[in-house]
């Protein structure tokens, strides 16, 4: 069975055709529970997200700040397995028809088996993977299996990436390029900053792939700012924080649905 890279491509192209950036949301699987995590993904789609990244919680999340680390810890203590991540992708995609990616570090895939992981993700209807710590020069095996199963391979670029390095990374990727707005870990920031705009400009000079910006975007004002120069706006910690702050699951779901609506207005310039 083939994965849904085409659906991801269509979602990003559709947003561009509407003259706006896409809204890409991140939520970890298994948080606050497996069932609750699935409902949270559905809620952000319902609120207006175009794409959702489902995080595969990891014990050593080098790119993630304290908010996402807290959620990951809750998921892992709850006994989350990779099969639960696949179930989250499957049920969210089947309920919405929207593209669902997995964001994961390389170690869990390596231990699980690349062929097994890509085959199961495609079977679940997944659109691909974001792999923040997989070096491009070591990615041939992954890319071979991802391409065979119709999955996108999304690499992360950073403000420190030199132009030559950007060209190497973007040539190997598919779906879109994840541009980290600043050096550091995920989390909300007061300002996304000029570094992100410069990185998008330099990245776009190397590729026709959409360039989407994450790390630090947490409200509609920032979404408007980033949507002015990027093809997509990626928001994670702000959604997770809404779930953490909620006194119960129903309140949390309403909160992430509302935030998705505010951010969707932002990327449409309505904030």
Secondary structure, DSSP 8 states (H G I E B T S, - for coil): ----HHHHHHHHHHHHHTTS-EEEEEEETTSS-HHHHHHHHHHHHHHT-SEEEEE---TT-TT--HHHHHHHHHHHHTT--HHHHHHHHHHHHHHH--EEEEE--HHHHHHH-HHHHHHHHHHTT--EEE-TT--GGG-HHHHHHHHHTT-EEE-EE-TT--HHHHHHHHHH--SEEEEESSSS-S---S---HHHHHHHHHHHTT-SSEEEEESS--SHHHHHHHHTT-SEEEE-HHHHHHHHH-SSHHHHHHHHHHHHHHHHHHHTT--
